[in-house]
Amino acid sequence: MEDFFIATPFKKPLPRKPINGADRQNGENASKTNKRDQDGEVRINEEITAPRVRLVGDNIPEPGICNLSAAMRLAEELQLDLVEISAKADPPVCKIMDYQKFLYQQKKKAKEMKANAAKVVIKEIRFGPNTDEHDFQFKLKHAQEFLSEGAKVKAYVFFRGRSILFSDQGEKLLLRFAVELEDYGRAEQMPKLEGKRMIMMIAPLKKK
């Protein structure tokens, strides 16, 4: 006797796909599309499944929509890879390129950006709300040296006790400090009060 069930409006049949351990059971047969979307990867060559694609780029004779087989054949003739750069488009957008060279350039660029980010040094310069002129000029000279060396300067005025009532005086001091440093750096933000400190970050000017 064959198994059967009667579906009613009040009760839906249970899903046949097991909930626990589904990913393990599916193994390599799990949806590659979903995995690639999560990992931010792209399809290349035989991994592309759409029957038709939109070819773009400067190295192809006729950009536009064509069959996947024709796009693959053209990539092979150019000894390059067919790369799906926009899977969600209809049809997906593909470009013919040297994919390994592209990956190498991207990794090199990311490495350079990481190295440059690691080189950013922040030097702190502290003022009081009643900093005298001699102390101001002394700290200004240090800030000029720091910015010339490529470091950022975090200048702040520290308020003790009731001196917070003179926060406008601290703001004027920081703004003057930024103006005096115009030839060395630029303020990334206006003076901002955070707790008992009024802070302003100054970044070095890019060398020409």
C-alpha positions as CSV (number, residue, x, y, z in Angstrom):
1,M,0.0,0.0,0.0
2,E,1.4,3.4,-1.0
3,D,2.1,6.0,1.6
4,F,-0.1,9.1,1.3
5,F,-1.3,12.1,3.3
6,I,-4.3,14.4,3.0
7,A,-3.3,18.1,3.1
8,T,-5.9,20.3,4.7
9,P,-6.1,24.1,5.1
10,F,-5.5,23.6,8.9
11,K,-2.3,21.6,8.7
12,K,0.6,21.7,6.3
13,P,2.7,18.6,5.5
14,L,6.0,18.6,7.4
15,P,9.1,19.4,5.3
16,R,11.1,16.4,4.2
17,K,14.5,18.2,4.5
18,P,16.0,17.5,7.9
19,I,16.7,20.6,10.0
20,N,19.6,19.2,12.1
21,G,22.8,18.4,10.3
22,A,21.5,19.5,7.0
23,D,24.7,21.2,5.9
24,R,26.8,18.1,6.8
25,Q,24.5,15.8,4.9
26,N,24.4,18.0,1.8
27,G,28.2,18.3,1.8
28,E,29.6,19.4,-1.5
29,N,26.1,19.3,-3.0
30,A,24.9,22.3,-0.9
31,S,24.1,25.4,-2.8
32,K,27.3,26.8,-4.1
33,T,25.5,30.0,-5.1
34,N,24.6,30.8,-1.5
35,K,28.0,29.9,-0.2
36,R,29.7,32.2,-2.8
37,D,27.3,35.0,-2.0
38,Q,28.2,34.7,1.7
39,D,31.9,34.5,1.1
40,G,31.9,37.3,-1.4
41,E,33.5,35.1,-4.1
42,V,32.8,35.1,-7.8
43,R,32.2,32.4,-10.4
44,I,34.8,31.9,-13.2
45,N,34.8,29.8,-16.3
46,E,33.0,26.5,-15.9
47,E,31.5,27.6,-12.5
48,I,29.2,30.0,-14.3
49,T,25.8,28.4,-14.8
50,A,23.6,31.0,-16.5
51,P,22.8,30.1,-20.1
52,R,23.2,33.7,-21.3
53,V,25.5,36.5,-20.0
54,R,26.1,40.1,-20.7
55,L,29.8,40.6,-21.7
56,V,31.5,43.9,-20.9
57,G,35.0,45.2,-21.2
58,D,37.4,46.8,-23.7
59,N,39.0,43.6,-24.9
60,I,35.9,42.1,-26.6
61,P,34.8,42.9,-30.2
62,E,31.0,43.2,-29.5
63,P,29.9,43.9,-25.9
64,G,26.4,42.7,-25.1
65,I,24.3,39.7,-24.4
66,C,25.4,36.3,-25.7
67,N,25.3,32.6,-25.0
68,L,27.5,31.3,-22.3
69,S,29.2,28.9,-24.7
70,A,30.1,31.8,-27.0
71,A,31.5,33.9,-24.1
72,M,33.5,30.9,-22.9
73,R,34.9,30.3,-26.4
74,L,36.0,33.9,-26.7
75,A,37.7,33.8,-23.4
76,E,39.6,30.7,-24.4
77,E,40.7,32.3,-27.7
78,L,42.1,35.3,-25.7
79,Q,43.7,32.8,-23.2
80,L,41.9,34.6,-20.4
81,D,39.1,33.8,-17.9
82,L,35.4,34.5,-18.0
83,V,34.6,36.1,-14.7
84,E,31.0,36.7,-13.4
85,I,31.2,40.2,-11.8
86,S,27.5,40.8,-11.2
87,A,25.6,37.5,-10.5
88,K,22.4,39.2,-9.5
89,A,21.9,41.0,-12.8
90,D,19.6,39.5,-15.5
91,P,21.4,38.2,-17.3
92,P,24.6,38.0,-15.1
93,V,27.4,40.5,-16.1
94,C,30.7,38.9,-17.1
95,K,34.1,40.2,-18.0
96,I,37.0,38.5,-19.7
97,M,40.2,39.0,-17.8
98,D,43.3,37.4,-16.3
99,Y,41.7,36.4,-13.0
100,Q,44.9,35.3,-11.3
101,K,46.5,38.6,-12.1
102,F,43.4,40.4,-10.9
103,L,43.5,38.6,-7.6
104,Y,47.2,39.3,-7.2
105,Q,46.7,43.0,-7.7
106,Q,43.8,43.1,-5.3
107,K,45.8,41.3,-2.6
108,K,48.8,43.6,-3.2
109,K,46.5,46.7,-2.9
110,A,44.9,45.4,0.3
111,K,48.4,44.7,1.7
112,E,49.5,48.2,0.9
113,M,46.4,49.8,2.5
114,K,46.9,47.7,5.6
115,A,50.6,48.7,5.8
116,N,49.7,52.4,5.4
117,A,47.0,52.1,8.0
118,A,49.4,50.6,10.4
119,K,51.8,53.5,10.0
120,V,49.3,56.0,11.2
121,V,50.6,57.4,14.5
122,I,48.6,59.7,16.8
123,K,50.4,62.2,19.0
124,E,48.4,63.7,21.9
125,I,48.9,67.3,23.0
126,R,47.2,68.5,26.1
127,F,46.1,72.0,27.0
128,G,44.5,73.6,30.0
129,P,41.7,76.2,29.6
130,N,44.2,78.9,30.8
131,T,47.3,77.9,28.8
132,D,49.7,80.8,28.6
133,E,51.3,82.0,25.4
134,H,54.7,80.5,26.1
135,D,53.2,77.0,26.7
136,F,51.0,77.4,23.6
137,Q,53.9,78.2,21.3
138,F,56.0,75.3,22.8
139,K,53.2,72.8,22.1
140,L,52.6,74.4,18.7
141,K,56.2,73.7,17.7
142,H,55.9,70.0,18.7
143,A,52.6,69.7,16.7
144,Q,54.4,71.1,13.7
145,E,57.1,68.4,14.0
146,F,54.6,65.6,14.5
147,L,52.6,66.6,11.4
148,S,55.7,67.0,9.3
149,E,56.6,63.4,10.2
150,G,53.2,62.2,9.0
151,A,51.6,61.7,12.5
152,K,48.1,62.8,13.4
153,V,47.8,65.3,16.3
154,K,45.1,64.8,18.9
155,A,44.9,68.1,20.6
156,Y,42.6,68.5,23.6
157,V,41.8,70.8,26.5
158,F,41.3,69.1,29.9
159,F,38.8,70.8,32.3
160,R,39.2,70.3,36.0
161,G,36.2,70.7,38.3
162,R,34.3,73.9,37.6
163,S,36.6,75.0,34.8
164,I,34.2,73.1,32.5
165,L,32.2,76.3,32.7
166,F,34.9,77.9,30.4
167,S,34.5,75.4,27.6
168,D,34.1,78.2,25.1
169,Q,37.5,79.4,26.0
170,G,38.9,75.9,25.3
171,E,37.1,75.9,22.0
172,K,38.7,79.2,21.0
173,L,42.2,77.8,22.0
174,L,41.8,74.7,19.8
175,L,40.5,76.7,16.8
176,R,43.5,79.0,17.1
177,F,45.7,76.0,17.3
178,A,44.3,74.6,14.0
179,V,44.7,77.9,12.3
180,E,48.3,78.1,13.3
181,L,48.9,74.7,11.9
182,E,47.2,75.3,8.5
183,D,50.6,74.9,6.7
184,Y,51.1,71.5,8.3
185,G,47.7,69.8,8.7
186,R,44.0,70.2,8.6
187,A,41.4,69.7,11.3
188,E,39.2,66.6,10.7
189,Q,36.4,67.9,12.9
190,M,35.4,70.9,15.0
191,P,36.3,70.9,18.7
192,K,34.1,68.3,20.4
193,L,33.4,68.0,24.1
194,E,33.7,64.5,25.5
195,G,33.3,64.3,29.2
196,K,36.0,66.6,30.7
197,R,37.9,66.9,27.5
198,M,37.4,69.0,24.4
199,I,39.1,67.2,21.5
200,M,40.1,68.1,18.0
201,M,42.0,65.8,15.6
202,I,44.4,67.3,13.1
203,A,45.7,65.2,10.1
204,P,48.9,65.9,8.3
205,L,48.7,67.4,4.8
206,K,49.4,65.0,2.0
207,K,52.8,65.5,0.5
208,K,52.8,66.6,-3.1
